[in-house]
Amino acid sequence: MPIRLRKLIGTVLLVLLVIVYAVFATAFATVYLADAGGLVHLLYFAGSGLLWVLPAMLLIRWMYGPRRTR
């Protein structure tokens, strides 16, 4: 697969990942953490705000393809 096509697909998937992840993380917090204190909200949103980076890293690594050997 050409690298330009990989980057296009990866970019679209990355934007969708961020949107879907944000909706689910916020919905989860709304349903399950509605009565929790401020510290619980802070910890949850700090953790969930960093957690999306893991699948994004894998997606970005895929976008650039395998390493070229010489």
Biopython code that builds the backbone (N, CA, C, O; Angstrom):
import numpy as np
from Bio.PDB.StructureBuilder import StructureBuilder

atoms = [
    (1, "MET", "N", (0.853, -1.175, 0.000)),
    (1, "MET", "CA", (0.000, 0.000, 0.000)),
    (1, "MET", "C", (0.900, 1.239, 0.000)),
    (1, "MET", "O", (1.845, 1.322, 0.785)),
    (2, "PRO", "N", (0.614, 2.179, -0.861)),
    (2, "PRO", "CA", (1.433, 3.400, -0.902)),
    (2, "PRO", "C", (1.359, 4.176, 0.419)),
    (2, "PRO", "O", (0.338, 4.177, 1.106)),
    (3, "ILE", "N", (2.451, 4.820, 0.742)),
    (3, "ILE", "CA", (2.550, 5.540, 2.018)),
    (3, "ILE", "C", (1.535, 6.685, 2.091)),
    (3, "ILE", "O", (1.015, 6.978, 3.168)),
    (4, "ARG", "N", (1.253, 7.324, 0.974)),
    (4, "ARG", "CA", (0.290, 8.436, 0.988)),
    (4, "ARG", "C", (-1.117, 7.945, 1.317)),
    (4, "ARG", "O", (-1.857, 8.612, 2.041)),
    (5, "LEU", "N", (-1.483, 6.789, 0.790)),
    (5, "LEU", "CA", (-2.787, 6.214, 1.096)),
    (5, "LEU", "C", (-2.857, 5.790, 2.549)),
    (5, "LEU", "O", (-3.878, 5.982, 3.209)),
    (6, "ARG", "N", (-1.766, 5.210, 3.052)),
    (6, "ARG", "CA", (-1.713, 4.836, 4.473)),
    (6, "ARG", "C", (-1.903, 6.050, 5.374)),
    (6, "ARG", "O", (-2.628, 5.990, 6.367)),
    (7, "LYS", "N", (-1.254, 7.137, 5.024)),
    (7, "LYS", "CA", (-1.363, 8.361, 5.833)),
    (7, "LYS", "C", (-2.772, 8.945, 5.776)),
    (7, "LYS", "O", (-3.273, 9.450, 6.781)),
    (8, "LEU", "N", (-3.409, 8.881, 4.617)),
    (8, "LEU", "CA", (-4.772, 9.381, 4.498)),
    (8, "LEU", "C", (-5.718, 8.543, 5.345)),
    (8, "LEU", "O", (-6.521, 9.087, 6.102)),
    (9, "ILE", "N", (-5.630, 7.229, 5.223)),
    (9, "ILE", "CA", (-6.484, 6.338, 6.014)),
    (9, "ILE", "C", (-6.202, 6.521, 7.497)),
    (9, "ILE", "O", (-7.128, 6.584, 8.305)),
    (10, "GLY", "N", (-4.937, 6.605, 7.854)),
    (10, "GLY", "CA", (-4.561, 6.779, 9.256)),
    (10, "GLY", "C", (-5.061, 8.090, 9.836)),
    (10, "GLY", "O", (-5.494, 8.136, 10.988)),
    (11, "THR", "N", (-5.007, 9.145, 9.056)),
    (11, "THR", "CA", (-5.483, 10.440, 9.526)),
    (11, "THR", "C", (-6.979, 10.416, 9.791)),
    (11, "THR", "O", (-7.443, 10.912, 10.817)),
    (12, "VAL", "N", (-7.728, 9.840, 8.866)),
    (12, "VAL", "CA", (-9.180, 9.742, 9.050)),
    (12, "VAL", "C", (-9.501, 8.885, 10.277)),
    (12, "VAL", "O", (-10.358, 9.246, 11.083)),
    (13, "LEU", "N", (-8.809, 7.746, 10.415)),
    (13, "LEU", "CA", (-9.041, 6.875, 11.570)),
    (13, "LEU", "C", (-8.643, 7.555, 12.884)),
    (13, "LEU", "O", (-9.297, 7.359, 13.908)),
    (14, "LEU", "N", (-7.589, 8.342, 12.853)),
    (14, "LEU", "CA", (-7.153, 9.046, 14.060)),
    (14, "LEU", "C", (-8.184, 10.078, 14.505)),
    (14, "LEU", "O", (-8.464, 10.202, 15.698)),
    (15, "VAL", "N", (-8.741, 10.807, 13.568)),
    (15, "VAL", "CA", (-9.781, 11.787, 13.907)),
    (15, "VAL", "C", (-11.018, 11.076, 14.456)),
    (15, "VAL", "O", (-11.606, 11.520, 15.442)),
    (16, "LEU", "N", (-11.410, 9.978, 13.818)),
    (16, "LEU", "CA", (-12.560, 9.207, 14.310)),
    (16, "LEU", "C", (-12.287, 8.621, 15.688)),
    (16, "LEU", "O", (-13.176, 8.609, 16.540)),
    (17, "LEU", "N", (-11.071, 8.137, 15.918)),
    (17, "LEU", "CA", (-10.699, 7.601, 17.225)),
    (17, "LEU", "C", (-10.865, 8.648, 18.311)),
    (17, "LEU", "O", (-11.444, 8.367, 19.361)),
    (18, "VAL", "N", (-10.372, 9.836, 18.072)),
    (18, "VAL", "CA", (-10.452, 10.896, 19.081)),
    (18, "VAL", "C", (-11.904, 11.282, 19.355)),
    (18, "VAL", "O", (-12.285, 11.473, 20.509)),
    (19, "ILE", "N", (-12.705, 11.396, 18.317)),
    (19, "ILE", "CA", (-14.108, 11.778, 18.504)),
    (19, "ILE", "C", (-14.875, 10.701, 19.257)),
    (19, "ILE", "O", (-15.568, 10.996, 20.230)),
    (20, "VAL", "N", (-14.755, 9.459, 18.814)),
    (20, "VAL", "CA", (-15.484, 8.361, 19.461)),
    (20, "VAL", "C", (-15.003, 8.162, 20.894)),
    (20, "VAL", "O", (-15.813, 7.946, 21.794)),
    (21, "TYR", "N", (-13.699, 8.233, 21.111)),
    (21, "TYR", "CA", (-13.160, 8.058, 22.453)),
    (21, "TYR", "C", (-13.653, 9.160, 23.394)),
    (21, "TYR", "O", (-14.013, 8.882, 24.538)),
    (22, "ALA", "N", (-13.670, 10.395, 22.922)),
    (22, "ALA", "CA", (-14.139, 11.500, 23.760)),
    (22, "ALA", "C", (-15.608, 11.347, 24.127)),
    (22, "ALA", "O", (-15.996, 11.622, 25.262)),
    (23, "VAL", "N", (-16.422, 10.913, 23.179)),
    (23, "VAL", "CA", (-17.848, 10.726, 23.452)),
    (23, "VAL", "C", (-18.046, 9.618, 24.489)),
    (23, "VAL", "O", (-18.807, 9.789, 25.442)),
    (24, "PHE", "N", (-17.366, 8.486, 24.307)),
    (24, "PHE", "CA", (-17.522, 7.385, 25.256)),
    (24, "PHE", "C", (-16.963, 7.725, 26.635)),
    (24, "PHE", "O", (-17.574, 7.375, 27.645)),
    (25, "ALA", "N", (-15.830, 8.391, 26.699)),
    (25, "ALA", "CA", (-15.251, 8.759, 27.983)),
    (25, "ALA", "C", (-16.154, 9.736, 28.732)),
    (25, "ALA", "O", (-16.317, 9.620, 29.946)),
    (26, "THR", "N", (-16.730, 10.679, 28.032)),
    (26, "THR", "CA", (-17.629, 11.639, 28.661)),
    (26, "THR", "C", (-18.944, 10.981, 29.072)),
    (26, "THR", "O", (-19.474, 11.268, 30.145)),
    (27, "ALA", "N", (-19.470, 10.105, 28.225)),
    (27, "ALA", "CA", (-20.708, 9.399, 28.572)),
    (27, "ALA", "C", (-20.503, 8.516, 29.801)),
    (27, "ALA", "O", (-21.365, 8.463, 30.678)),
    (28, "PHE", "N", (-19.375, 7.829, 29.867)),
    (28, "PHE", "CA", (-19.069, 6.994, 31.029)),
    (28, "PHE", "C", (-19.005, 7.846, 32.292)),
    (28, "PHE", "O", (-19.561, 7.479, 33.327)),
    (29, "ALA", "N", (-18.331, 8.975, 32.200)),
    (29, "ALA", "CA", (-18.217, 9.855, 33.360)),
    (29, "ALA", "C", (-19.576, 10.411, 33.766)),
    (29, "ALA", "O", (-19.854, 10.555, 34.956)),
    (30, "THR", "N", (-20.410, 10.719, 32.806)),
    (30, "THR", "CA", (-21.726, 11.256, 33.110)),
    (30, "THR", "C", (-22.599, 10.233, 33.821)),
    (30, "THR", "O", (-23.315, 10.570, 34.764)),
    (31, "VAL", "N", (-22.540, 8.988, 33.373)),
    (31, "VAL", "CA", (-23.388, 7.939, 33.949)),
    (31, "VAL", "C", (-22.863, 7.454, 35.291)),
    (31, "VAL", "O", (-23.619, 7.354, 36.257)),
    (32, "TYR", "N", (-21.562, 7.150, 35.356)),
    (32, "TYR", "CA", (-21.026, 6.482, 36.538)),
    (32, "TYR", "C", (-20.373, 7.414, 37.559)),
    (32, "TYR", "O", (-20.220, 7.037, 38.720)),
    (33, "LEU", "N", (-19.995, 8.593, 37.158)),
    (33, "LEU", "CA", (-19.301, 9.493, 38.080)),
    (33, "LEU", "C", (-20.098, 10.761, 38.380)),
    (33, "LEU", "O", (-19.526, 11.768, 38.797)),
    (34, "ALA", "N", (-21.396, 10.719, 38.174)),
    (34, "ALA", "CA", (-22.206, 11.920, 38.354)),
    (34, "ALA", "C", (-22.178, 12.423, 39.792)),
    (34, "ALA", "O", (-22.157, 13.632, 40.023)),
    (35, "ASP", "N", (-22.176, 11.513, 40.756)),
    (35, "ASP", "CA", (-22.221, 11.907, 42.164)),
    (35, "ASP", "C", (-20.846, 11.889, 42.829)),
    (35, "ASP", "O", (-20.743, 12.101, 44.037)),
    (36, "ALA", "N", (-19.805, 11.642, 42.066)),
    (36, "ALA", "CA", (-18.458, 11.571, 42.636)),
    (36, "ALA", "C", (-17.923, 12.976, 42.914)),
    (36, "ALA", "O", (-18.432, 13.974, 42.403)),
    (37, "GLY", "N", (-16.903, 13.014, 43.725)),
    (37, "GLY", "CA", (-16.306, 14.291, 44.088)),
    (37, "GLY", "C", (-15.395, 14.839, 43.006)),
    (37, "GLY", "O", (-15.153, 14.198, 41.983)),
    (38, "GLY", "N", (-14.906, 16.021, 43.253)),
    (38, "GLY", "CA", (-14.054, 16.706, 42.287)),
    (38, "GLY", "C", (-12.735, 15.996, 42.046)),
    (38, "GLY", "O", (-12.234, 15.984, 40.922)),
    (39, "LEU", "N", (-12.161, 15.401, 43.098)),
    (39, "LEU", "CA", (-10.889, 14.696, 42.956)),
    (39, "LEU", "C", (-11.046, 13.466, 42.065)),
    (39, "LEU", "O", (-10.164, 13.164, 41.260)),
    (40, "VAL", "N", (-12.160, 12.761, 42.205)),
    (40, "VAL", "CA", (-12.421, 11.590, 41.357)),
    (40, "VAL", "C", (-12.557, 12.029, 39.900)),
    (40, "VAL", "O", (-12.034, 11.365, 39.005)),
    (41, "HIS", "N", (-13.238, 13.116, 39.659)),
    (41, "HIS", "CA", (-13.373, 13.635, 38.296)),
    (41, "HIS", "C", (-12.017, 14.031, 37.735)),
    (41, "HIS", "O", (-11.707, 13.736, 36.581)),
    (42, "LEU", "N", (-11.217, 14.691, 38.541)),
    (42, "LEU", "CA", (-9.894, 15.112, 38.105)),
    (42, "LEU", "C", (-9.046, 13.907, 37.715)),
    (42, "LEU", "O", (-8.416, 13.900, 36.657)),
    (43, "LEU", "N", (-9.032, 12.895, 38.566)),
    (43, "LEU", "CA", (-8.238, 11.700, 38.282)),
    (43, "LEU", "C", (-8.766, 10.947, 37.062)),
    (43, "LEU", "O", (-7.984, 10.474, 36.237)),
    (44, "TYR", "N", (-10.076, 10.837, 36.949)),
    (44, "TYR", "CA", (-10.653, 10.127, 35.807)),
    (44, "TYR", "C", (-10.334, 10.838, 34.496)),
    (44, "TYR", "O", (-9.876, 10.205, 33.544)),
    (45, "PHE", "N", (-10.567, 12.130, 34.437)),
    (45, "PHE", "CA", (-10.342, 12.841, 33.180)),
    (45, "PHE", "C", (-8.854, 12.977, 32.858)),
    (45, "PHE", "O", (-8.484, 13.038, 31.685)),
    (46, "ALA", "N", (-8.003, 13.024, 33.869)),
    (46, "ALA", "CA", (-6.559, 13.017, 33.597)),
    (46, "ALA", "C", (-6.142, 11.668, 33.016)),
    (46, "ALA", "O", (-5.389, 11.613, 32.044)),
    (47, "GLY", "N", (-6.630, 10.589, 33.608)),
    (47, "GLY", "CA", (-6.293, 9.257, 33.107)),
    (47, "GLY", "C", (-6.884, 8.973, 31.743)),
    (47, "GLY", "O", (-6.191, 8.490, 30.848)),
    (48, "SER", "N", (-8.161, 9.272, 31.583)),
    (48, "SER", "CA", (-8.799, 9.000, 30.293)),
    (48, "SER", "C", (-8.299, 9.967, 29.221)),
    (48, "SER", "O", (-8.327, 9.641, 28.034)),
    (49, "GLY", "N", (-7.853, 11.127, 29.621)),
    (49, "GLY", "CA", (-7.293, 12.069, 28.660)),
    (49, "GLY", "C", (-5.957, 11.619, 28.110)),
    (49, "GLY", "O", (-5.578, 12.009, 27.006)),
    (50, "LEU", "N", (-5.242, 10.807, 28.861)),
    (50, "LEU", "CA", (-3.962, 10.280, 28.389)),
    (50, "LEU", "C", (-4.080, 8.902, 27.757)),
    (50, "LEU", "O", (-3.200, 8.496, 26.998)),
    (51, "LEU", "N", (-5.143, 8.181, 28.052)),
    (51, "LEU", "CA", (-5.284, 6.804, 27.599)),
    (51, "LEU", "C", (-5.469, 6.680, 26.090)),
    (51, "LEU", "O", (-5.093, 5.658, 25.517)),
    (52, "TRP", "N", (-6.027, 7.672, 25.440)),
    (52, "TRP", "CA", (-6.255, 7.594, 23.998)),
    (52, "TRP", "C", (-4.947, 7.610, 23.213)),
    (52, "TRP", "O", (-4.920, 7.269, 22.030)),
    (53, "VAL", "N", (-3.871, 8.005, 23.873)),
    (53, "VAL", "CA", (-2.581, 8.091, 23.194)),
    (53, "VAL", "C", (-2.075, 6.705, 22.786)),
    (53, "VAL", "O", (-1.409, 6.571, 21.759)),
    (54, "LEU", "N", (-2.383, 5.677, 23.574)),
    (54, "LEU", "CA", (-1.888, 4.334, 23.262)),
    (54, "LEU", "C", (-2.392, 3.811, 21.916)),
    (54, "LEU", "O", (-1.572, 3.402, 21.094)),
    (55, "PRO", "N", (-3.709, 3.804, 21.650)),
    (55, "PRO", "CA", (-4.124, 3.361, 20.315)),
    (55, "PRO", "C", (-3.684, 4.328, 19.215)),
    (55, "PRO", "O", (-3.458, 3.914, 18.078)),
    (56, "ALA", "N", (-3.564, 5.603, 19.547)),
    (56, "ALA", "CA", (-3.103, 6.569, 18.544)),
    (56, "ALA", "C", (-1.653, 6.290, 18.151)),
    (56, "ALA", "O", (-1.292, 6.427, 16.982)),
    (57, "MET", "N", (-0.828, 5.902, 19.111)),
    (57, "MET", "CA", (0.561, 5.569, 18.807)),
    (57, "MET", "C", (0.648, 4.378, 17.852)),
    (57, "MET", "O", (1.431, 4.386, 16.902)),
    (58, "LEU", "N", (-0.162, 3.364, 18.116)),
    (58, "LEU", "CA", (-0.162, 2.193, 17.239)),
    (58, "LEU", "C", (-0.618, 2.559, 15.828)),
    (58, "LEU", "O", (-0.064, 2.080, 14.839)),
    (59, "LEU", "N", (-1.622, 3.404, 15.753)),
    (59, "LEU", "CA", (-2.136, 3.842, 14.452)),
    (59, "LEU", "C", (-1.092, 4.658, 13.696)),
    (59, "LEU", "O", (-0.917, 4.476, 12.491)),
    (60, "ILE", "N", (-0.411, 5.539, 14.380)),
    (60, "ILE", "CA", (0.618, 6.355, 13.738)),
    (60, "ILE", "C", (1.793, 5.491, 13.301)),
    (60, "ILE", "O", (2.364, 5.713, 12.233)),
    (61, "ARG", "N", (2.153, 4.520, 14.110)),
    (61, "ARG", "CA", (3.227, 3.602, 13.724)),
    (61, "ARG", "C", (2.839, 2.831, 12.464)),
    (61, "ARG", "O", (3.676, 2.614, 11.588)),
    (62, "TRP", "N", (1.581, 2.417, 12.368)),
    (62, "TRP", "CA", (1.114, 1.729, 11.165)),
    (62, "TRP", "C", (1.132, 2.654, 9.954)),
    (62, "TRP", "O", (1.458, 2.228, 8.846)),
    (63, "MET", "N", (0.786, 3.908, 10.165)),
    (63, "MET", "CA", (0.735, 4.860, 9.063)),
    (63, "MET", "C", (2.097, 4.996, 8.375)),
    (63, "MET", "O", (2.164, 5.142, 7.155)),
    (64, "TYR", "N", (3.145, 4.950, 9.130)),
    (64, "TYR", "CA", (4.482, 5.135, 8.545)),
    (64, "TYR", "C", (5.065, 3.844, 8.001)),
    (64, "TYR", "O", (6.137, 3.864, 7.396)),
    (65, "GLY", "N", (4.394, 2.736, 8.200)),
    (65, "GLY", "CA", (4.806, 1.480, 7.578)),
    (65, "GLY", "C", (6.008, 0.855, 8.240)),
    (65, "GLY", "O", (6.523, 1.368, 9.234)),
    (66, "PRO", "N", (6.458, -0.266, 7.681)),
    (66, "PRO", "CA", (7.624, -0.947, 8.252)),
    (66, "PRO", "C", (8.896, -0.154, 8.022)),
    (66, "PRO", "O", (9.006, 0.623, 7.074)),
    (67, "ARG", "N", (9.845, -0.365, 8.903)),
    (67, "ARG", "CA", (11.134, 0.329, 8.753)),
    (67, "ARG", "C", (11.865, -0.239, 7.540)),
    (67, "ARG", "O", (11.841, -1.440, 7.272)),
    (68, "ARG", "N", (12.492, 0.644, 6.844)),
    (68, "ARG", "CA", (13.258, 0.225, 5.671)),
    (68, "ARG", "C", (14.654, -0.207, 6.119)),
    (68, "ARG", "O", (15.303, 0.476, 6.911)),
    (69, "THR", "N", (15.096, -1.327, 5.612)),
    (69, "THR", "CA", (16.457, -1.798, 5.925)),
    (69, "THR", "C", (17.366, -1.532, 4.739)),
    (69, "THR", "O", (16.927, -1.512, 3.589)),
    (70, "ARG", "N", (18.611, -1.334, 5.035)),
    (70, "ARG", "CA", (19.573, -1.044, 3.964)),
    (70, "ARG", "C", (20.425, -2.242, 3.685)),
    (70, "ARG", "O", (21.295, -2.193, 2.815)),
]
sb = StructureBuilder()
sb.init_structure("model")
sb.init_model(0)
sb.init_chain("A")
sb.init_seg("    ")
for serial, (resi, resn, name, xyz) in enumerate(atoms, 1):
    if name == "N":
        sb.init_residue(resn, " ", resi, " ")
    sb.init_atom(name, np.array(xyz, "f"), 0.0, 1.0, " ", f" {name:<3s}", serial, name[0])
structure = sb.get_structure()
